[in-house]
């Protein structure tokens, strides 16, 4: 079994190296990882005669959870960006491209997960940690507009994640 996994691993990596280029490197990384997981699961299922139970796919609450999580990624980021567009700081030279967007997405997904699992204390910890990290940046900048911009974005992000999570928790099926 290990030989099969090893050979398939080599084939997958060879295909990835053959077809990827500088622009598609990230996409091929995820395709590569997905295929490795499929190979491992298939070999595991074959070796142990295991069956994977897909009954959860018929659970409406699962689909609502997934839709909520997907909404909190790019759609929520676009929504927040539209709202705060008029306040975008002039200079973002010292910031990574789209870093704020990805930080917001991760923040919303973590808040969503914490609220859906009734770990509200983790939400407080997350916001406190973000505040501590941001405090130094904002203190150094001496820029009230930047501080307000970050605060508006954070509160919108937090609010949207909280509304989506609480809505899911209050759905009676």
N, C-alpha and C positions, 0 to 999 in steps of 0.2 A: 504494500500500500504506500509506503514511504517513497518507493521508487517511482510510482505513478505520480504522486504529488510533486516530486522533484522534477520529473520530466515535463509535466504540464507547467510547472513554475517556470522552467527554462524556456518553453515555447511561448508562454505569455509574455515574458520579459523580452524575448527576441522580437516578437511582433510589435511590442511597444516601442522598442528602440528603432525598428525599421520605419514605423509610420509617424512617430512624433517629430515635431520640429519646435523651434523656439516659441512659436505662438500657441501650439497645442500641447505643450509639455504638461501643464496643470491638468487638462482634461484627460490626457492619457494616463496620468498618475492615478486618477480616480477610477478610470476604466480598468486599469491594471489591478488595483486593490480589490475592486468588485469581483473581477474574474478569479482572483486568488481565493476570495471567500467562497465563491460558488464551487470551485474545485474542492476545497476543504470540506464544505458541507455535503457535497455529492459523494465524496469518498467516505465520509463519516456515515452517511445514510446507507451506502452500499455495504460497508463493512459490518455495521451493527444492525442492519435490517431495520433501521429506525424509520419511523414515519413522522413527518412534520405536520403538526396540527394547524391548519389555516382557518379554524373556526372564528378566530378573532377578527377576520376580514368581514364577517357578517355582523359584527357588533357596531351598531350605529354610533355609540359613544367613542369607539376607536376612531372612526372616520371624522367625527366632530373634533376630536383631539388633534388629529393630523391636519385638518383644514385650519384649525386655530393656529397651530404651529407654523404652517405654511404662510398664513396671512401675516404673521409677525416677522417674517423675513423681508423680502423686497417690497411687497405692497405697503406694509407699515412704514418702511424706510422712505418710500416715495411720498406717502401721505405726510410724514413729518417734515421732509425736505420742502414740500410745497408750502406748508404752514410757516416754516422759519426762513424761507428763501429771502425775504426782504431784509433779514438781519445777518446774512452770511458775512463773516469778517472778510475784509479786503485781502489780507495776507494770510495764506495758509502754507507758506514756504517750509516751515519747520515741521509740518505734519505729513505723515504718510498718505499717499493717495487713497481715498475712500476709507481711511482708518476709522473715522467717526461712524460711518455707515455700518461697518462690520462690528464695531464695538457695540453699537446700538442693537444690531440684530442679535448678537450673543447675549447682551443684557436682557432683551425682551424674552428670548427663549428660556433663559435661566429663571427669570421671574415667573414666566408661565409654568415651567416645570415645578418650581417651588410652591406656587400657589395651588396648582392642581394636585399636588401631593401633600397639601396642608402643612408645609414647612415655611410658615410666614416669617419665622426668625431668620431664615436664610436670606429672605428678601431684604430684611434690615441689614444683615451682614454685607450683602452685595452692594447696597447703596452706600453704606459706610465706607467700604473698601474703595469704591469708585470716588467718593468724596475726598478721601485721603490722598489718592493718587492725583486727582485733579487739582487739589488745593495748591500744591507746589507750582504747577503750571500756571494757574491763574494768579497766584501771588507774585510770581516772577514777571508776568506779563503786565501787571498794573493796568489792565484794560477792563474797565467796567462793562463795556459792550460785549467783550468776549465772555466774561463771566455770566452775563445775562443770557447770552446766546446758548452757552453750554447748559445753564440751568433750565431754560425753556425746553431745549431738546431732551434733556434727561427726564424732566417731569412729563412731557408728552409721551416719551418712550415708556416710562414706568406706568403712566395712566392707561395707555393702550393695552399693554400686556396684562395689567390688572383687570381691566374690563373684559378682555377676551377670556381670561382664565376664570373669573367669577361667573361669567355667562355660561361657560361650559359646566362649571360645578352646579349651577342652578337649573340645568336642563333635566327634566324628568322624562325618562323614556320607559 
